[in-house]
């Protein structure tokens, strides 16, 4: 009986060992499958991210091209207007202000101002041009300066 019971025990032990080995292989296979699945998911996510990046790059390139085209069109439209500042009435209306005809305007010759400018270093010819008088008249005004007794 001992042999029969020992055989049964040995067979039972072999069965248990076989079951343990089978479960270990199943766990190993499940772990390997899970690892492979995660790797493929990571690769798919990386492909999706790269595709999204490429999509954004294309959209941005399209926006840049559109802005460039808009700027070109704006520049062409602005060239039709006179070359002046963008702000103010000219940019809004496109009308150029009329230049005043100042040919017959006369500058008031203030002798005190002439003397002050001469004192600051203005030349006689410069004063004559600024006030629209001859250099002789400027010299006379400056000569009167000394006669009046005012400081030069």
C-alpha positions as a printed Julia matrix, in Angstrom:
152×3 Matrix{Float64}:
  0.0     0.0     0.0
  2.82    2.23    0.61
  3.86    1.96   -3.01
  0.37    2.79   -4.28
 -0.01    5.7    -1.95
  3.5     6.92   -2.79
  2.7     6.66   -6.49
 -0.49    8.64   -5.98
  1.38   11.27   -3.98
  4.09   11.45   -6.62
  1.5    11.75   -9.41
 -0.36   14.4    -7.46
  2.9    16.33   -6.89
  3.7    16.1   -10.6
  0.21   17.38  -11.46
  0.6    20.29   -9.04
  4.03   21.09  -10.47
  2.6    20.96  -14.0
 -0.25   23.28  -12.94
  2.21   25.72  -11.35
  4.32   25.69  -14.48
  1.25   26.21  -16.69
  0.06   29.16  -14.53
  3.58   30.63  -14.58
  3.62   30.41  -18.4
  0.16   31.99  -18.55
  1.3    34.86  -16.31
  4.45   35.27  -18.41
  2.41   35.28  -21.63
 -0.09   37.76  -20.15
  2.76   40.02  -19.03
  4.38   39.81  -22.46
  1.04   40.55  -24.18
  0.43   43.52  -21.87
  3.95   44.84  -22.52
  3.53   44.44  -26.3
  0.11   46.12  -26.18
  1.49   49.08  -24.19
  4.42   49.43  -26.6
  2.08   49.47  -29.59
 -0.16   52.02  -27.82
  2.86   54.24  -27.16
  3.93   53.98  -30.8
  0.4    54.83  -31.95
  0.26   57.81  -29.58
  3.63   59.02  -30.9
  2.37   58.71  -34.49
 -0.81   60.59  -33.55
  1.19   63.38  -31.88
  3.49   63.69  -34.88
  0.5    63.79  -37.22
 -1.11   66.52  -35.09
  2.18   68.48  -35.11
  2.39   68.19  -38.88
 -1.23   69.32  -39.17
 -0.49   72.36  -36.96
  2.62   73.16  -39.04
  0.57   73.08  -42.24
 -2.15   75.27  -40.71
  0.44   77.76  -39.43
  2.13   77.83  -42.84
 -1.26   78.54  -44.41
 -1.92   81.34  -41.92
  1.52   82.85  -42.56
  0.94   82.68  -46.31
 -2.48   84.3   -45.91
 -1.02   87.07  -43.74
  1.74   87.61  -46.28
 -0.82   87.84  -49.08
 -2.94   90.23  -47.0
  0.09   92.4   -46.3
  0.99   92.45  -49.98
 -2.56   93.49  -50.86
 -2.55   96.12  -48.11
  0.79   97.45  -49.3
 -0.54   97.68  -52.84
 -3.63   99.51  -51.59
 -1.53  101.88  -49.53
  0.72  102.68  -52.46
 -2.29  104.19  -54.19
 -2.54  106.74  -51.38
  0.01  109.52  -50.97
  3.15  108.66  -49.03
  2.4   110.21  -45.68
  1.8   109.08  -42.16
 -0.82  106.43  -41.66
 -2.56  108.35  -38.91
 -4.72  111.4   -39.28
 -7.08  112.68  -41.9
 -4.89  111.72  -44.83
 -5.08  108.03  -43.94
 -8.85  108.23  -43.36
 -9.83  110.31  -46.37
 -6.9   110.15  -48.75
 -7.23  113.89  -49.36
 -4.1   115.98  -49.43
 -4.32  119.31  -47.64
 -3.87  122.31  -49.87
 -0.58  124.09  -49.44
 -0.98  127.75  -48.59
  0.51  130.29  -50.94
  2.8   132.26  -48.64
  4.68  134.14  -51.35
  3.13  137.5   -50.45
  3.22  137.07  -46.68
  5.43  139.51  -44.85
  7.42  138.71  -41.76
  7.11  141.35  -39.06
 10.6   142.66  -38.51
 10.96  142.92  -34.75
 14.2   144.77  -34.15
 14.47  143.4   -30.62
 14.2   139.87  -31.95
 16.81  140.59  -34.63
 19.19  141.89  -31.96
 18.53  138.86  -29.7
 19.19  136.4   -32.51
 22.38  138.26  -33.45
 23.47  138.16  -29.81
 22.93  134.37  -29.85
 25.22  134.03  -32.84
 22.99  134.28  -35.93
 24.81  135.61  -38.98
 23.74  138.8   -40.73
 22.96  136.92  -43.94
 20.94  134.35  -41.97
 18.91  137.06  -40.26
 18.35  138.8   -43.59
 17.05  135.57  -45.12
 14.84  134.74  -42.13
 13.19  138.15  -41.96
 13.13  138.75  -45.72
 15.16  141.96  -45.59
 18.52  142.96  -47.0
 21.79  142.48  -45.18
 22.21  146.28  -45.13
 18.94  146.64  -43.21
 20.06  143.99  -40.7
 23.39  145.78  -40.31
 21.53  149.06  -39.74
 19.33  147.46  -37.06
 22.38  146.05  -35.32
 24.2   149.39  -35.64
 21.21  151.13  -34.02
 21.64  148.68  -31.17
 24.85  150.39  -30.09
 23.37  153.89  -30.58
 20.38  153.17  -28.33
 22.69  152.24  -25.49
 21.15  148.8   -25.06
 23.53  145.93  -24.31
 24.53  143.89  -27.33
